[in-house]
Amino acid sequence: MLKGDRQYVHWVSNRIAGGVIESGYGVVLSTSQPTGAATGQGINETAPVVVIGPASVISTTKFEGIAVNSAVSIDLAKQHLNYMRTDVPVGQPINILKHGWCWTNAVTGTPAAGDSAYLGANGTFQNTSVGSLPAIGKFETGKGPDGFLRISINVA
């Protein structure tokens, strides 16, 4: 989950949610590439993004950034989309933070201010590297009493 206090230097909104995603978690490119043009997408289809699963598959993925929107699985035939919220239906584009900082509680372990941030299992962030993956940013604070901390990232 994200807090409202954040700064976006660069973000993208050309990736579609390939599954249920909670805001504040790290997202990666899906390993299943779509073919052809999908609804709402051009001929140059972009791959969907998903939250990473168990730690065993982290080394085969490409980190995209931090999900700004939550992707939810709802039946749009039975209920309308609440446009006052930042939730989007699965299969629709979401915003992804590529460069900037935010407050998130998607953290495992107890990182300290200044520690390097690495992608962990299930889209969380941690201060220890998994395999040979590079750091994706830095922890600017330690965890507060509410479990949130400030993380800055810069993904090319």
Backbone as a chain_set.jsonl record, in Angstrom:
{"seq": "MLKGDRQYVHWVSNRIAGGVIESGYGVVLSTSQPTGAATGQGINETAPVVVIGPASVISTTKFEGIAVNSAVSIDLAKQHLNYMRTDVPVGQPINILKHGWCWTNAVTGTPAAGDSAYLGANGTFQNTSVGSLPAIGKFETGKGPDGFLRISINVA", "coords": {"N": [[0.83, -1.166, 0.0], [0.419, 2.281, -0.639], [1.308, 5.466, 0.737], [0.014, 8.825, 0.646], [2.016, 10.755, 0.423], [4.417, 11.334, -1.801], [6.804, 11.397, -4.542], [6.965, 11.728, -7.966], [9.279, 11.407, -10.43], [9.642, 10.21, -12.84], [7.3, 8.265, -14.53], [5.383, 5.574, -15.929], [2.598, 4.62, -17.972], [1.952, 2.587, -19.662], [1.777, -0.12, -19.378], [-0.045, -3.111, -18.91], [-2.17, -4.466, -16.379], [-1.552, -7.638, -15.453], [-2.672, -9.268, -13.599], [-4.015, -9.456, -10.231], [-2.951, -6.72, -8.375], [-1.435, -4.96, -5.748], [-1.155, -1.563, -4.807], [2.037, -0.036, -4.326], [3.654, -2.229, -4.33], [6.383, -4.028, -5.887], [6.58, -4.48, -9.395], [6.929, -6.702, -12.184], [7.898, -7.596, -15.553], [5.673, -9.718, -17.251], [6.101, -13.221, -17.812], [4.665, -14.387, -19.77], [4.155, -13.469, -22.874], [1.873, -11.438, -24.654], [0.105, -11.928, -27.752], [-0.565, -10.331, -30.858], [-2.948, -7.598, -31.181], [-4.412, -6.242, -28.346], [-7.402, -5.33, -26.518], [-7.623, -1.882, -26.264], [-4.953, -1.518, -26.726], [-2.183, -0.778, -28.87], [-0.798, -1.791, -32.079], [1.865, -2.388, -31.52], [2.165, -4.168, -29.092], [2.396, -4.056, -25.557], [3.978, -5.838, -22.932], [2.241, -7.494, -20.268], [2.273, -6.542, -16.755], [3.102, -8.046, -13.647], [2.872, -8.982, -10.168], [5.705, -10.282, -8.648], [6.284, -13.736, -7.956], [7.202, -16.489, -5.886], [10.534, -16.49, -4.398], [12.224, -18.009, -5.994], [11.875, -17.453, -8.684], [12.734, -14.92, -9.175], [15.208, -14.215, -10.359], [14.844, -14.493, -13.078], [13.377, -12.431, -14.096], [12.355, -9.084, -15.13], [12.613, -6.153, -13.48], [10.179, -3.652, -13.272], [9.151, -1.448, -11.862], [7.431, 0.409, -9.236], [4.126, -0.28, -8.409], [1.635, 2.101, -8.829], [-1.085, 2.207, -8.95], [-3.738, 0.09, -7.745], [-4.589, -3.057, -9.004], [-7.598, -4.607, -9.536], [-9.797, -7.415, -9.372], [-12.761, -7.369, -10.732], [-16.195, -7.741, -11.671], [-17.249, -6.054, -14.273], [-19.707, -6.033, -15.446], [-21.518, -6.287, -13.453], [-21.005, -4.364, -11.531], [-20.137, -0.921, -11.426], [-17.131, 0.864, -12.305], [-15.385, 2.631, -9.878], [-14.519, 5.764, -10.361], [-13.384, 7.598, -8.706], [-11.502, 6.433, -7.204], [-8.215, 4.918, -7.149], [-8.09, 2.413, -8.13], [-7.863, -0.019, -10.712], [-9.312, -2.142, -13.229], [-8.229, -5.557, -13.674], [-6.245, -6.202, -16.499], [-6.292, -3.713, -17.6], [-4.451, -0.627, -18.256], [-1.929, 0.359, -15.874], [-0.402, 2.754, -13.649], [3.078, 3.095, -13.23], [5.701, 3.662, -11.08], [8.853, 4.767, -11.957], [11.064, 6.364, -11.41], [11.766, 8.109, -8.583], [10.32, 8.72, -5.333], [8.565, 7.067, -2.645], [6.236, 6.219, 0.02], [5.923, 3.099, 1.401], [4.553, -0.033, 2.548], [5.347, -2.455, 1.746], [7.52, -4.286, 2.522], [10.081, -6.508, 3.505], [11.842, -7.835, 6.296], [14.142, -5.776, 8.221], [15.098, -3.095, 7.117], [17.529, -0.424, 7.204], [17.926, 3.158, 7.186], [19.493, 4.299, 4.28], [20.316, 1.819, 3.373], [20.717, -0.376, 0.57], [18.121, -1.14, -1.75], [16.431, -4.046, -2.746], [14.603, -6.177, -4.99], [12.268, -8.389, -3.646], [10.644, -11.504, -2.73], [7.259, -11.993, -3.808], [6.778, -9.356, -4.617], [7.726, -7.603, -2.719], [10.089, -5.431, -0.995], [13.504, -5.573, -0.005], [16.541, -5.544, 2.011], [18.565, -7.213, 1.285], [20.341, -8.887, -1.266], [19.041, -10.982, -3.852], [20.405, -13.585, -5.379], [22.15, -12.488, -8.238], [21.019, -10.053, -8.729], [20.767, -6.553, -9.409], [20.761, -3.628, -7.222], [17.737, -1.793, -6.786], [17.193, 0.616, -5.815], [17.198, 2.831, -2.932], [16.688, 2.635, 0.609], [15.279, 5.229, 2.284], [14.468, 5.761, 4.828], [14.072, 4.036, 7.97], [11.78, 1.403, 9.025], [8.731, 2.677, 10.214], [6.524, 3.034, 13.112], [4.1, 2.282, 12.034], [4.766, 0.526, 10.068], [5.478, 1.473, 7.581], [7.882, 2.739, 5.226], [10.198, 4.977, 3.617], [11.113, 4.772, 0.281], [13.393, 5.151, -2.361], [13.613, 4.974, -5.883], [15.235, 4.266, -9.007], [14.797, 3.343, -12.004], [15.966, 2.333, -15.064]], "CA": [[0.0, 0.0, 0.0], [1.161, 3.538, -0.688], [0.799, 6.66, 1.393], [-0.152, 9.918, -0.304], [3.233, 11.552, 0.325], [5.33, 10.704, -2.769], [7.262, 12.263, -5.634], [7.229, 11.023, -9.213], [10.123, 12.091, -11.398], [9.308, 9.547, -14.106], [6.42, 7.116, -14.405], [4.808, 5.132, -17.199], [1.249, 4.062, -17.86], [1.749, 1.79, -20.872], [1.788, -1.543, -19.048], [-1.346, -3.559, -18.441], [-2.14, -5.314, -15.183], [-1.764, -9.03, -15.827], [-3.251, -9.973, -12.459], [-4.322, -8.58, -9.098], [-1.744, -6.037, -7.904], [-1.694, -3.927, -4.746], [-0.257, -0.425, -4.971], [3.188, -0.033, -3.431], [4.462, -3.431, -4.524], [7.186, -4.07, -7.097], [6.016, -5.253, -10.49], [7.89, -7.174, -13.169], [7.29, -8.004, -16.809], [5.14, -11.078, -17.238], [6.836, -14.147, -18.676], [3.797, -14.781, -20.885], [3.979, -12.341, -23.77], [0.669, -11.521, -25.461], [0.305, -11.839, -29.195], [-1.593, -9.541, -31.516], [-3.381, -6.376, -30.512], [-5.463, -6.478, -27.358], [-8.282, -4.202, -26.313], [-6.988, -0.704, -25.686], [-3.529, -1.494, -27.016], [-1.86, -0.617, -30.276], [-0.187, -2.94, -32.746], [3.082, -2.702, -30.766], [1.65, -4.575, -27.79], [3.335, -4.088, -24.444], [3.771, -7.012, -22.077], [1.6, -7.18, -18.99], [3.101, -6.598, -15.563], [2.529, -8.82, -12.555], [3.677, -9.038, -8.951], [6.566, -11.464, -8.682], [5.888, -14.811, -7.047], [8.232, -16.95, -4.954], [11.897, -16.009, -4.622], [12.941, -18.836, -6.958], [11.734, -16.955, -10.056], [13.144, -13.516, -9.252], [16.366, -14.015, -11.227], [14.474, -14.568, -14.494], [12.419, -11.378, -14.383], [12.847, -7.719, -15.289], [11.904, -5.222, -12.604], [9.611, -2.518, -14.0], [8.946, -0.304, -10.981], [6.476, 0.254, -8.15], [2.753, -0.053, -8.851], [0.982, 3.258, -8.225], [-2.496, 1.827, -8.865], [-4.066, -1.293, -7.427], [-5.394, -3.733, -10.018], [-8.574, -5.426, -8.839], [-10.584, -8.315, -10.207], [-14.184, -7.128, -10.511], [-17.06, -7.99, -12.818], [-17.768, -4.758, -14.669], [-21.101, -6.17, -15.857], [-22.352, -6.247, -12.253], [-20.77, -3.132, -10.784], [-19.391, 0.066, -12.198], [-15.811, 1.209, -11.792], [-15.402, 3.869, -9.11], [-13.467, 6.6, -10.923], [-12.792, 8.426, -7.657], [-10.443, 5.641, -6.581], [-7.112, 4.643, -8.069], [-8.146, 1.013, -8.547], [-8.178, -0.28, -12.114], [-9.585, -3.564, -13.437], [-7.171, -6.382, -14.258], [-6.291, -6.118, -17.955], [-6.232, -2.309, -17.997], [-3.154, -0.022, -17.927], [-1.697, 0.92, -14.542], [0.755, 3.646, -13.551], [4.228, 2.462, -12.583], [6.762, 4.589, -10.702], [10.171, 4.327, -12.436], [12.092, 7.195, -10.786], [11.174, 8.968, -7.581], [10.243, 8.083, -4.017], [7.224, 6.885, -2.081], [6.134, 5.525, 1.3], [5.261, 1.818, 1.2], [4.706, -1.032, 3.615], [5.68, -3.715, 1.073], [8.929, -4.476, 2.89], [10.396, -7.629, 4.392], [13.052, -7.579, 7.061], [14.222, -4.484, 8.912], [16.127, -2.256, 6.503], [17.855, 0.847, 7.844], [18.094, 4.27, 6.263], [20.744, 4.223, 3.523], [20.521, 0.479, 2.811], [20.276, -0.601, -0.804], [16.842, -1.852, -1.844], [16.388, -5.111, -3.742], [13.302, -6.801, -5.149], [12.135, -9.643, -2.921], [9.53, -12.368, -3.114], [5.896, -11.458, -3.768], [6.734, -7.924, -4.906], [8.191, -6.8, -1.594], [11.45, -4.918, -1.089], [14.339, -6.021, 1.111], [17.888, -4.979, 1.973], [19.534, -8.243, 0.905], [20.234, -9.252, -2.68], [18.681, -12.354, -4.207], [21.213, -13.924, -6.55], [23.024, -11.424, -8.736], [20.207, -8.914, -9.155], [21.273, -5.264, -8.923], [19.882, -2.84, -6.358], [16.776, -1.003, -7.558], [17.065, 1.911, -5.166], [17.684, 2.933, -1.56], [15.744, 2.932, 1.664], [15.614, 6.55, 2.825], [14.187, 5.716, 6.26], [13.765, 2.705, 8.482], [10.345, 1.206, 9.233], [8.097, 3.419, 11.298], [5.634, 2.208, 13.936], [2.991, 1.788, 11.209], [5.296, -0.429, 9.106], [5.829, 2.127, 6.332], [9.169, 3.405, 5.098], [10.365, 5.723, 2.371], [12.056, 4.128, -0.633], [13.598, 5.862, -3.623], [14.052, 4.074, -6.934], [15.591, 4.839, -10.295], [14.855, 2.229, -12.933], [16.159, 2.828, -16.431]], "C": [[0.884, 1.242, 0.0], [0.499, 4.589, 0.179], [0.741, 7.775, 0.343], [1.093, 10.753, -0.523], [4.223, 10.837, -0.58], [5.733, 11.707, -3.829], [7.588, 11.403, -6.841], [8.109, 11.901, -10.088], [9.822, 11.529, -12.784], [8.408, 8.358, -13.81], [5.873, 6.782, -15.782], [3.407, 4.599, -16.947], [0.927, 3.231, -19.096], [1.835, 0.292, -20.626], [0.422, -1.939, -18.514], [-1.18, -4.483, -17.241], [-2.492, -6.734, -15.588], [-2.361, -9.873, -14.717], [-3.553, -8.974, -11.364], [-3.014, -8.035, -8.541], [-2.157, -5.015, -6.852], [-0.698, -2.795, -4.94], [0.859, -0.487, -3.933], [4.088, -1.235, -3.566], [5.249, -3.337, -5.828], [6.522, -4.931, -8.153], [7.108, -5.577, -11.501], [7.151, -7.487, -14.456], [6.828, -9.442, -16.703], [5.962, -11.952, -18.174], [5.981, -14.618, -19.841], [3.499, -13.558, -21.737], [2.686, -12.494, -24.558], [1.01, -11.454, -26.942], [-0.833, -11.052, -29.796], [-1.936, -8.302, -30.728], [-4.527, -6.703, -29.575], [-6.318, -5.223, -27.216], [-7.536, -3.052, -25.657], [-5.508, -0.607, -25.969], [-3.311, -1.322, -28.511], [-1.267, -1.884, -30.854], [1.082, -3.356, -32.015], [2.697, -2.983, -29.321], [2.743, -4.539, -26.723], [2.986, -5.268, -23.558], [3.066, -6.613, -20.799], [2.594, -7.25, -17.841], [2.351, -7.364, -14.48], [3.408, -8.659, -11.329], [4.443, -10.342, -8.984], [6.096, -12.485, -7.65], [6.994, -15.194, -6.09], [9.636, -16.501, -5.363], [12.633, -16.791, -5.701], [12.854, -18.31, -8.388], [12.21, -15.514, -10.225], [14.262, -13.308, -10.26], [16.022, -14.046, -12.708], [13.52, -13.457, -14.905], [13.089, -10.028, -14.549], [11.981, -6.793, -14.441], [11.45, -4.013, -13.401], [9.46, -1.283, -13.126], [7.962, -0.639, -9.879], [5.082, 0.6, -8.66], [2.148, 1.125, -8.092], [-0.507, 2.975, -8.043], [-2.611, 0.395, -8.36], [-4.901, -1.837, -8.576], [-6.295, -4.72, -9.3], [-9.354, -6.274, -9.826], [-12.059, -8.115, -9.866], [-14.939, -7.43, -11.797], [-17.722, -6.67, -13.196], [-19.196, -4.823, -15.207], [-22.039, -6.049, -14.656], [-22.163, -4.988, -11.425], [-19.922, -2.191, -11.622], [-18.053, 0.35, -11.526], [-15.906, 2.55, -11.077], [-14.234, 4.729, -9.579], [-12.836, 7.544, -9.915], [-11.684, 7.686, -6.915], [-9.339, 5.401, -7.601], [-7.074, 3.188, -8.489], [-8.488, 0.925, -10.031], [-8.484, -1.772, -12.261], [-8.366, -4.282, -14.006], [-7.345, -6.342, -15.78], [-6.255, -4.704, -18.489], [-4.872, -1.734, -17.618], [-3.095, 0.505, -16.497], [-0.495, 1.851, -14.614], [1.848, 2.95, -12.756], [5.293, 3.521, -12.333], [8.11, 4.014, -11.135], [11.307, 5.09, -11.744], [11.395, 8.155, -9.842], [11.183, 8.265, -6.237], [8.794, 7.99, -3.562], [7.347, 6.205, -0.722], [5.354, 4.248, 1.07], [5.455, 0.916, 2.407], [5.021, -2.407, 3.029], [7.162, -4.026, 1.276], [9.054, -5.703, 3.776], [11.711, -7.335, 5.093], [12.981, -6.233, 7.759], [15.338, -3.64, 8.307], [16.318, -0.948, 7.27], [17.989, 1.92, 6.772], [19.464, 4.164, 5.594], [21.04, 2.861, 2.938], [20.058, 0.437, 1.365], [18.998, -1.418, -0.793], [16.895, -2.84, -2.994], [14.966, -5.651, -3.823], [13.306, -8.14, -4.431], [10.95, -10.442, -3.429], [8.198, -11.642, -2.958], [5.815, -9.947, -3.917], [7.196, -7.03, -3.783], [9.624, -6.329, -1.859], [12.211, -5.333, 0.16], [15.723, -5.435, 0.959], [18.964, -6.023, 1.705], [19.272, -8.664, -0.531], [19.849, -10.717, -2.835], [19.446, -12.676, -5.481], [22.104, -12.766, -6.948], [22.236, -10.215, -9.221], [20.776, -7.613, -8.595], [20.27, -4.589, -7.988], [18.964, -1.996, -7.235], [16.571, 0.369, -6.941], [17.648, 1.879, -3.766], [16.516, 3.154, -0.605], [16.17, 4.264, 2.278], [15.332, 6.655, 4.319], [14.101, 4.255, 6.683], [12.254, 2.584, 8.626], [9.86, 2.028, 10.411], [7.186, 2.499, 12.099], [4.45, 1.64, 13.152], [3.454, 0.814, 10.131], [5.686, 0.17, 7.765], [7.246, 2.671, 6.385], [9.241, 4.077, 3.739], [11.448, 5.047, 1.547], [12.181, 4.997, -1.876], [14.12, 4.868, -4.646], [14.414, 4.872, -8.173], [15.825, 3.685, -11.248], [14.972, 2.777, -14.345], [15.124, 2.271, -17.37]], "O": [[1.971, 1.24, 0.578], [-0.721, 4.602, 0.337], [1.354, 7.668, -0.719], [1.218, 11.403, -1.561], [4.812, 9.834, -0.176], [5.087, 12.741, -3.998], [8.384, 10.468, -6.756], [7.724, 13.014, -10.446], [9.757, 12.265, -13.768], [8.715, 7.539, -12.943], [5.9, 7.613, -16.691], [3.08, 4.179, -15.837], [-0.223, 3.172, -19.53], [1.953, -0.485, -21.574], [-0.197, -1.192, -17.755], [-0.179, -5.187, -17.111], [-3.613, -6.999, -16.021], [-2.537, -11.08, -14.885], [-3.367, -7.772, -11.549], [-2.083, -8.792, -8.268], [-3.127, -4.283, -7.048], [0.478, -3.042, -5.209], [0.649, -0.936, -2.806], [5.173, -1.268, -2.984], [4.835, -2.65, -6.761], [5.968, -5.987, -7.848], [8.078, -4.835, -11.656], [5.928, -7.628, -14.46], [7.518, -10.284, -16.129], [6.459, -11.486, -19.199], [6.503, -15.187, -20.799], [2.685, -12.714, -21.362], [2.419, -13.573, -25.085], [2.079, -10.979, -27.326], [-1.955, -11.102, -29.292], [-1.292, -7.991, -29.726], [-5.494, -7.359, -29.963], [-5.972, -4.17, -27.75], [-6.895, -3.227, -24.62], [-4.859, 0.32, -25.486], [-4.168, -1.684, -29.317], [-1.236, -2.925, -30.198], [1.357, -4.55, -31.896], [2.879, -2.142, -28.44], [3.877, -4.947, -26.971], [1.82, -5.649, -23.452], [3.27, -5.508, -20.296], [3.621, -7.923, -17.932], [1.122, -7.33, -14.412], [4.562, -8.245, -11.439], [3.886, -11.389, -9.313], [5.572, -12.122, -6.596], [7.66, -14.32, -5.535], [9.885, -16.175, -6.524], [13.592, -16.272, -6.274], [13.675, -18.682, -9.226], [12.095, -14.951, -11.313], [14.259, -12.296, -10.961], [16.852, -13.654, -13.528], [12.911, -13.539, -15.971], [14.243, -9.842, -14.161], [10.776, -6.669, -14.662], [12.243, -3.411, -14.126], [9.628, -0.166, -13.617], [7.684, -1.808, -9.611], [4.881, 1.649, -9.272], [2.149, 1.145, -6.861], [-1.118, 3.452, -7.086], [-1.695, -0.41, -8.527], [-5.81, -1.166, -9.065], [-5.821, -5.569, -8.545], [-9.543, -5.888, -10.979], [-12.549, -8.616, -8.854], [-14.369, -7.375, -12.887], [-18.646, -6.218, -12.52], [-19.829, -3.787, -15.403], [-23.221, -5.742, -14.82], [-23.067, -4.588, -10.692], [-19.095, -2.623, -12.425], [-17.874, 0.104, -10.333], [-16.457, 3.505, -11.624], [-13.084, 4.455, -9.235], [-11.858, 8.222, -10.229], [-11.001, 8.277, -6.079], [-9.523, 5.66, -8.791], [-6.121, 2.762, -9.141], [-9.298, 1.699, -10.541], [-7.966, -2.584, -11.493], [-7.569, -3.688, -14.732], [-8.463, -6.438, -16.285], [-6.193, -4.502, -19.702], [-4.196, -2.286, -16.749], [-4.079, 1.029, -15.975], [0.327, 1.752, -15.525], [1.584, 2.301, -11.743], [5.735, 4.197, -13.262], [8.473, 2.908, -10.734], [12.382, 4.535, -11.516], [10.532, 8.928, -10.257], [11.954, 7.33, -6.021], [7.924, 8.728, -4.025], [8.403, 5.687, -0.359], [4.224, 4.303, 0.586], [6.396, 1.081, 3.183], [4.968, -3.411, 3.738], [7.949, -4.029, 0.33], [8.246, -5.918, 4.679], [12.585, -6.665, 4.543], [11.915, -5.628, 7.876], [16.4, -3.485, 8.91], [15.391, -0.437, 7.9], [18.146, 1.614, 5.59], [20.475, 3.961, 6.267], [21.923, 2.739, 2.09], [19.118, 1.134, 0.983], [18.809, -2.281, 0.063], [17.351, -2.508, -4.088], [14.214, -5.593, -2.85], [14.234, -8.934, -4.587], [10.333, -10.092, -4.436], [8.039, -10.787, -2.087], [4.889, -9.321, -3.402], [7.073, -5.809, -3.881], [10.276, -6.764, -2.808], [11.639, -5.433, 1.245], [16.057, -4.889, -0.092], [20.151, -5.746, 1.88], [18.122, -8.782, -0.956], [20.272, -11.574, -2.059], [19.17, -12.109, -6.538], [22.736, -12.136, -6.1], [22.731, -9.438, -10.037], [21.217, -7.568, -7.446], [19.089, -4.935, -7.967], [19.369, -1.538, -8.303], [15.846, 1.196, -7.495], [18.476, 1.028, -3.44], [15.506, 3.768, -0.952], [17.303, 4.401, 2.74], [15.878, 7.522, 5.001], [14.063, 3.354, 5.844], [11.526, 3.546, 8.379], [10.494, 2.069, 11.465], [7.087, 1.31, 11.796], [3.862, 0.636, 13.554], [2.634, 0.32, 9.357], [6.176, -0.546, 6.893], [7.75, 3.021, 7.453], [8.455, 3.787, 2.836], [12.547, 4.781, 2.033], [11.186, 5.516, -2.382], [14.959, 4.023, -4.333], [13.961, 6.001, -8.363], [16.916, 3.116, -11.295], [14.158, 3.599, -14.766], [15.138, 2.583, -18.56]]}, "num_chains": 1, "name": "protein.A"}
